[in-house]
Amino acid sequence: MLDKVLSDLKRKDHKPGYGGLDILRYIGPGLLVTVGFIDPGNWASNIAAGSGYGYTLLWMVTLSTVMLIILQHNVAHLGIASGLCLSEAASRYLPKWISRPVLWSAMGASVSTSLAEILGAAIALNMLFKVPVPAGAILSMVFVMLMLFTNSYRKIERFIIALVSLIGLAFLYELTLVRIDWVSAGIGWVNPSIPEGSMVIVMSVLGAVVMPHNLFLHSEIIQSRQWNLENESVIRRQLKYEFFDTLFSMIIGWAINSAIIMLAAATFFMHKIPVDELQQAADILKPLLGRGASVVFAIALLLSGLSSTVTSGMAGGSIFAGIFGEPYDIRDSHSRLGVIISLVLAVLVIFLIRNPYQGLIISQMILSIQLPFTIFMQLGLTSSRKVMGVHVNKRWTLFLLILIGAIVTFLNIRLLMSLF
């Protein structure tokens, strides 16, 4: 369905669909991005932040969410105004010596994202059925490929998103059941602090929130909400609607991310309990769910891993197809190859990982390393009148994008300095 919508974009009388991913994009792309806030990579990064440093790193969730609102709206702006996804626009308007390295590094980020999602699903299968992690990774990959290649995911996606979202809301509700130090949390939200040895966790939180692959995917799927692209008033209304939808969705995501960190701080940090595997995180839900916490946690982790793997695979297909100047279409060989590269390489790397929990955290850190390249490429495209026409970035938008790129670059430099 998504493929048909995207292939019909140039029709003047195009109208939005109401099935599968189309309805979600019409309601708001922010919905799926918000569900991405509670994917396995996010769970691992937030739990590591809360269990290792208490409330200290909450500021990173605040900063990352503000960045995400600006970046996601800006890249949606690109998709709506130009009718191109970020990868297509880069291939069409930028020199190959600039676009190709950035797009290939974005493919690497897509692989890293798929690694986290598949690994999370594999850990869940291990918790539920004692399936070895490598075998669980293969099963998860095959299941997702079947859903993508047959386009059957649209039939169950709303069910999956609803269940995973309930777990996210459970994290929020549990704040009323455990003892939270709200003064420390309030300070943590607004006080930038980088404790010694925390840079890997700081950057993994950043990468888990501001995911490069979501910028590419957002610019692709946002086009399914457009119709009559020659009508300027329709385009402006779409831009306005998308901004408020993104803002609302990102605030919900900020709350859920913050809740996981605070719960980890109250459950593990305050009792000085080290966390070295994701399975321990089920203890966070015990005040709410009792003995059944681990089962519910594992089911949510499995659904989260599978649903987010679908989007990371789509992102890989979109990026790879864009390199050849094509939109995402699962029936096209380039899109299919992009999906295969993203998922298969991720599984191969999983076979080499000895510590799955650390693998999740490092995978999110890798996303933050690639992020500046995507940000500055996006900045250049959305600041080009040739690409955007009358919707080119205004001065204040340009300033914010440059500031975000500078902050992310600075944090990456700090990360490299801490490693060496």
C-alpha positions as CSV (number, residue, x, y, z in Angstrom):
1,M,0.0,0.0,0.0
2,L,2.8,2.4,0.9
3,D,4.6,1.6,-2.3
4,K,1.4,2.4,-4.4
5,V,0.9,5.7,-2.5
6,L,4.5,6.8,-3.1
7,S,4.3,5.8,-6.8
8,D,1.2,8.0,-7.2
9,L,2.6,11.1,-5.7
10,K,2.9,13.1,-8.9
11,R,-0.8,12.7,-9.6
12,K,-2.4,16.0,-9.1
13,D,-5.6,14.5,-7.7
14,H,-3.7,12.2,-5.3
15,K,-5.5,11.7,-2.0
16,P,-4.3,10.0,1.2
17,G,-5.0,6.3,1.8
18,Y,-6.4,4.8,4.9
19,G,-4.7,1.4,5.2
20,G,-1.5,0.2,6.9
21,L,1.3,2.7,7.1
22,D,-0.8,5.2,5.1
23,I,-3.2,5.8,7.9
24,L,-0.4,6.2,10.5
25,R,1.3,8.7,8.3
26,Y,-1.9,10.6,7.7
27,I,-2.6,10.7,11.4
28,G,1.0,11.7,12.0
29,P,4.5,10.3,11.4
30,G,5.3,11.3,14.9
31,L,3.3,8.3,16.1
32,L,5.7,5.8,14.7
33,V,8.7,7.9,15.8
34,T,7.3,7.9,19.4
35,V,7.0,4.1,19.4
36,G,10.7,4.2,18.3
37,F,11.4,5.9,21.6
38,I,10.8,2.6,23.4
39,D,12.6,0.2,21.0
40,P,15.3,-2.2,22.4
41,G,18.1,0.2,21.8
42,N,16.3,3.0,23.8
43,W,15.5,0.6,26.6
44,A,19.2,-0.5,27.0
45,S,20.6,3.1,26.7
46,N,18.1,4.6,29.2
47,I,18.4,1.7,31.7
48,A,22.2,2.0,31.5
49,A,22.0,5.8,32.1
50,G,19.6,5.5,35.0
51,S,21.3,2.5,36.7
52,G,24.8,3.8,36.2
53,Y,24.3,7.5,36.9
54,G,21.0,8.0,38.5
55,Y,19.1,11.1,37.4
56,T,22.3,12.9,36.2
57,L,21.8,12.2,32.4
58,L,18.2,13.2,32.1
59,W,19.3,16.4,30.5
60,M,20.5,14.4,27.5
61,V,16.9,13.2,26.9
62,T,15.7,16.8,27.0
63,L,18.4,18.0,24.6
64,S,18.0,15.1,22.3
65,T,14.2,15.5,22.1
66,V,14.5,19.2,21.3
67,M,16.9,18.3,18.5
68,L,14.6,15.6,17.3
69,I,11.6,17.9,17.0
70,I,13.6,20.4,14.9
71,L,15.3,17.8,12.7
72,Q,12.2,15.7,12.1
73,H,10.1,18.7,11.2
74,N,12.8,20.0,8.9
75,V,13.2,16.7,7.0
76,A,9.5,16.3,6.7
77,H,9.5,19.9,5.3
78,L,12.0,18.5,2.6
79,G,9.7,15.6,1.7
80,I,6.6,17.7,1.5
81,A,8.1,20.6,-0.4
82,S,10.3,18.7,-2.9
83,G,8.5,15.4,-3.2
84,L,11.9,13.6,-2.6
85,C,13.2,11.7,0.3
86,L,16.5,12.8,1.9
87,S,18.5,10.1,0.0
88,E,16.9,11.0,-3.4
89,A,17.5,14.7,-2.9
90,A,21.1,14.1,-1.9
91,S,21.7,12.0,-5.0
92,R,20.0,14.5,-7.3
93,Y,21.4,17.8,-6.0
94,L,24.7,17.1,-4.3
95,P,28.1,16.1,-5.9
96,K,28.7,12.3,-5.7
97,W,31.9,12.9,-3.7
98,I,29.7,14.4,-1.0
99,S,26.5,12.4,-1.2
100,R,27.9,8.9,-1.7
101,P,30.1,8.8,1.5
102,V,27.3,10.2,3.6
103,L,24.6,7.9,2.2
104,W,26.8,4.8,2.6
105,S,27.6,5.8,6.2
106,A,23.8,6.2,6.6
107,M,23.4,2.6,5.4
108,G,25.9,1.7,8.1
109,A,23.7,3.5,10.6
110,S,20.7,1.5,9.3
111,V,22.6,-1.7,9.9
112,S,23.5,-0.6,13.4
113,T,19.8,0.3,14.1
114,S,18.7,-3.1,12.7
115,L,21.3,-4.8,14.9
116,A,19.7,-3.3,18.0
117,E,16.2,-4.1,17.0
118,I,16.9,-7.7,16.0
119,L,19.1,-8.2,19.0
120,G,16.3,-7.0,21.3
121,A,13.8,-9.4,19.7
122,A,16.3,-12.2,20.0
123,I,16.8,-11.5,23.7
124,A,13.1,-11.5,24.2
125,L,12.8,-14.9,22.5
126,N,15.5,-16.1,24.8
127,M,13.6,-14.9,27.8
128,L,10.3,-16.4,26.7
129,F,11.4,-19.7,25.1
130,K,15.1,-20.1,25.9
131,V,16.0,-19.8,22.2
132,P,19.7,-19.0,21.8
133,V,20.3,-15.4,20.8
134,P,21.9,-16.1,17.4
135,A,19.0,-18.4,16.5
136,G,16.5,-15.9,17.7
137,A,18.2,-13.2,15.6
138,I,17.8,-15.4,12.5
139,L,14.1,-16.1,13.2
140,S,13.4,-12.4,13.8
141,M,15.2,-11.4,10.6
142,V,13.2,-14.0,8.5
143,F,9.9,-12.9,10.1
144,V,10.5,-9.2,9.3
145,M,11.7,-9.9,5.8
146,L,8.5,-11.9,5.1
147,M,6.4,-9.0,6.4
148,L,8.3,-6.5,4.4
149,F,8.5,-8.4,1.1
150,T,4.8,-9.4,1.3
151,N,3.7,-6.0,2.6
152,S,1.7,-7.8,5.3
153,Y,3.1,-5.7,8.1
154,R,0.4,-3.1,7.5
155,K,-2.2,-5.7,8.6
156,I,-0.8,-6.0,12.2
157,E,1.2,-2.9,12.8
158,R,-1.5,-1.0,14.6
159,F,-2.0,-3.9,17.0
160,I,1.7,-4.1,17.7
161,I,2.1,-0.4,18.2
162,A,-0.9,-0.4,20.6
163,L,0.6,-3.1,22.7
164,V,4.1,-1.6,22.8
165,S,2.7,1.8,23.6
166,L,0.8,0.3,26.5
167,I,4.1,-0.8,28.0
168,G,5.5,2.7,27.5
169,L,2.5,4.1,29.3
170,A,3.1,1.5,32.0
171,F,6.6,3.0,32.6
172,L,4.9,6.4,33.1
173,Y,2.2,5.0,35.4
174,E,4.8,3.2,37.5
175,L,6.3,6.5,38.5
176,T,3.4,6.8,40.9
177,L,4.3,3.4,42.5
178,V,8.0,3.8,43.2
179,R,9.9,6.4,45.2
180,I,11.3,9.0,42.7
181,D,13.6,11.8,43.9
182,W,11.8,14.5,41.9
183,V,14.2,17.3,43.0
184,S,17.1,15.4,41.6
185,A,15.1,14.5,38.5
186,G,14.2,18.2,38.0
187,I,17.8,19.2,38.2
188,G,18.9,16.3,35.9
189,W,16.5,17.4,33.2
190,V,18.0,20.9,32.8
191,N,21.5,20.7,34.2
192,P,24.1,19.5,31.6
193,S,26.5,17.2,33.3
194,I,28.9,14.5,32.0
195,P,30.1,12.4,34.8
196,E,33.5,10.7,34.4
197,G,33.3,7.6,32.2
198,S,29.8,8.4,31.0
199,M,30.4,9.6,27.4
200,V,29.6,6.3,25.8
201,I,26.2,6.3,27.6
202,V,25.6,9.9,26.8
203,M,26.2,9.3,23.1
204,S,24.1,6.1,23.1
205,V,21.2,8.1,24.6
206,L,21.6,10.7,21.9
207,G,21.8,8.0,19.1
208,A,18.8,6.2,20.6
209,V,16.6,9.3,20.4
210,V,17.9,11.1,17.3
211,M,18.2,8.2,14.9
212,P,19.7,9.0,11.5
213,H,17.6,6.3,9.7
214,N,14.4,8.0,11.0
215,L,15.4,11.2,9.2
216,F,15.6,9.3,5.9
217,L,12.5,7.3,6.5
218,H,10.4,10.3,7.7
219,S,11.2,12.2,4.5
220,E,10.1,9.2,2.4
221,I,6.8,8.3,4.2
222,I,5.7,11.8,4.9
223,Q,4.9,12.1,1.2
224,S,2.0,9.6,1.6
225,R,0.1,12.3,3.4
226,Q,0.2,14.7,0.4
227,W,-2.2,15.3,-2.3
228,N,-2.5,18.0,-5.0
229,L,1.1,19.0,-4.7
230,E,0.6,21.9,-7.1
231,N,-1.7,23.6,-4.5
232,E,0.5,25.9,-2.3
233,S,-2.2,26.3,0.4
234,V,-2.4,22.5,0.7
235,I,1.4,22.2,1.2
236,R,1.4,24.9,3.8
237,R,-1.5,23.3,5.7
238,Q,0.4,20.0,5.6
239,L,3.5,21.6,7.0
240,K,1.6,23.2,9.8
241,Y,-0.3,20.0,10.7
242,E,2.9,18.0,10.6
243,F,4.7,20.4,13.0
244,F,2.1,20.1,15.8
245,D,1.8,16.4,15.3
246,T,5.6,16.0,15.7
247,L,5.7,18.3,18.7
248,F,3.0,16.4,20.5
249,S,4.4,13.0,19.7
250,M,8.0,14.0,20.7
251,I,6.8,15.3,24.1
252,I,5.2,11.9,24.8
253,G,8.5,10.3,23.7
254,W,10.4,12.5,26.1
255,A,8.2,11.6,29.0
256,I,8.6,7.8,28.3
257,N,12.4,8.1,27.9
258,S,12.6,10.1,31.1
259,A,10.4,7.6,32.9
260,I,12.6,4.6,32.0
261,I,15.7,6.5,33.3
262,M,14.0,7.5,36.5
263,L,12.7,4.0,37.2
264,A,16.2,2.6,36.6
265,A,17.6,5.2,38.9
266,A,15.1,4.3,41.6
267,T,15.3,0.6,41.1
268,F,19.0,-0.1,40.4
269,F,21.1,3.0,41.1
270,M,19.6,3.8,44.5
271,H,20.2,0.2,45.6
272,K,23.6,0.0,44.0
273,I,22.6,-2.9,41.8
274,P,24.8,-3.2,38.6
275,V,23.0,-3.9,35.3
276,D,24.8,-6.0,32.8
277,E,22.0,-7.6,30.8
278,L,18.6,-6.4,29.5
279,Q,16.8,-9.2,31.2
280,Q,17.3,-7.5,34.5
281,A,15.3,-4.6,33.3
282,A,12.1,-6.6,33.8
283,D,12.5,-5.9,37.5
284,I,11.5,-2.3,36.8
285,L,8.0,-3.5,36.1
286,K,7.6,-5.6,39.2
287,P,6.0,-2.9,41.4
288,L,3.2,-2.8,38.7
289,L,3.0,-6.4,37.4
290,G,4.6,-8.5,40.2
291,R,5.9,-11.9,39.1
292,G,4.5,-11.6,35.6
293,A,6.7,-8.6,35.0
294,S,9.4,-10.6,33.2
295,V,6.9,-12.2,30.8
296,V,5.1,-9.0,30.0
297,F,8.5,-7.2,29.6
298,A,9.7,-9.9,27.2
299,I,6.6,-9.8,25.1
300,A,6.8,-6.0,24.8
301,L,10.5,-6.3,24.0
302,L,9.7,-8.8,21.2
303,L,6.9,-6.7,19.7
304,S,9.1,-3.6,20.0
305,G,12.0,-5.3,18.4
306,L,10.0,-6.7,15.5
307,S,8.0,-3.5,14.7
308,S,11.1,-1.3,14.9
309,T,13.1,-3.8,12.7
310,V,10.5,-3.3,10.0
311,T,11.1,0.5,10.0
312,S,14.9,0.1,10.1
313,G,14.7,-2.3,7.1
314,M,12.4,0.2,5.3
315,A,14.9,2.9,6.0
316,G,17.7,0.8,4.6
317,G,15.7,0.2,1.5
318,S,14.9,3.9,1.2
319,I,18.5,5.0,1.6
320,F,19.9,2.4,-0.8
321,A,17.2,3.1,-3.5
322,G,17.8,6.9,-3.1
323,I,21.5,6.3,-4.0
324,F,20.2,5.3,-7.4
325,G,17.7,8.2,-7.5
326,E,14.7,6.0,-6.8
327,P,11.9,6.2,-4.2
328,Y,11.3,3.3,-1.8
329,D,9.3,0.5,-3.4
330,I,9.6,-3.0,-2.0
331,R,8.9,-4.4,-5.5
332,D,12.0,-2.7,-6.8
333,S,15.4,-4.6,-6.7
334,H,17.3,-1.6,-5.2
335,S,14.8,-1.2,-2.3
336,R,14.8,-5.0,-1.7
337,L,18.6,-5.1,-1.7
338,G,18.8,-2.2,0.7
339,V,16.4,-4.1,3.1
340,I,18.6,-7.2,2.8
341,I,21.8,-5.4,3.4
342,S,20.4,-3.7,6.5
343,L,19.0,-6.9,8.1
344,V,21.5,-9.5,7.0
345,L,24.6,-7.6,7.9
346,A,23.0,-6.8,11.3
347,V,22.5,-10.5,12.0
348,L,26.1,-11.4,10.9
349,V,27.4,-8.8,13.4
350,I,25.2,-10.3,16.2
351,F,27.0,-13.6,15.7
352,L,30.2,-11.8,16.7
353,I,28.8,-10.1,19.8
354,R,29.7,-11.7,23.2
355,N,27.7,-9.3,25.4
356,P,24.3,-8.5,23.9
357,Y,23.6,-5.7,26.4
358,Q,26.8,-3.9,25.6
359,G,26.1,-4.6,21.9
360,L,22.8,-2.7,22.2
361,I,24.5,0.3,23.9
362,I,27.4,0.5,21.4
363,S,25.0,0.2,18.4
364,Q,23.2,3.3,19.6
365,M,26.5,5.1,20.1
366,I,27.4,4.4,16.5
367,L,24.3,6.2,15.4
368,S,25.4,9.3,17.2
369,I,28.7,9.2,15.4
370,Q,27.0,9.2,12.0
371,L,24.5,11.8,12.9
372,P,26.5,15.0,12.2
373,F,27.0,13.9,8.6
374,T,23.3,13.4,8.0
375,I,22.5,16.7,9.8
376,F,24.8,18.8,7.8
377,M,23.7,17.1,4.5
378,Q,20.1,17.8,5.5
379,L,21.0,21.4,6.4
380,G,22.6,22.0,3.0
381,L,19.6,20.5,1.1
382,T,16.8,22.3,3.0
383,S,18.8,25.6,2.7
384,S,19.0,25.3,-1.1
385,R,16.3,27.3,-3.0
386,K,17.0,25.0,-5.9
387,V,15.7,22.1,-3.8
388,M,13.1,23.7,-1.7
389,G,11.8,26.7,-3.7
390,V,9.9,29.1,-1.6
391,H,10.1,26.7,1.4
392,V,13.8,27.1,1.8
393,N,15.1,27.4,5.4
394,K,14.5,30.7,7.1
395,R,17.4,32.3,9.0
396,W,16.3,31.1,12.4
397,T,15.8,27.5,11.1
398,L,19.3,27.6,9.6
399,F,20.8,28.9,12.8
400,L,19.1,26.1,14.8
401,L,20.3,23.4,12.4
402,I,23.8,24.7,12.5
403,L,23.7,24.8,16.3
404,I,22.4,21.3,16.5
405,G,25.1,20.1,14.1
406,A,27.8,21.9,16.2
407,I,26.5,20.4,19.5
408,V,26.4,16.8,18.1
409,T,29.9,17.3,16.6
410,F,31.3,18.6,19.9
411,L,29.8,15.6,21.8
412,N,31.3,13.2,19.3
413,I,34.7,14.9,19.7
414,R,34.3,14.5,23.5
415,L,33.5,10.8,22.9
416,L,36.6,10.2,20.8
417,M,38.7,12.0,23.4
418,S,37.3,9.8,26.2
419,L,38.0,6.7,24.2
420,F,41.6,7.6,23.5
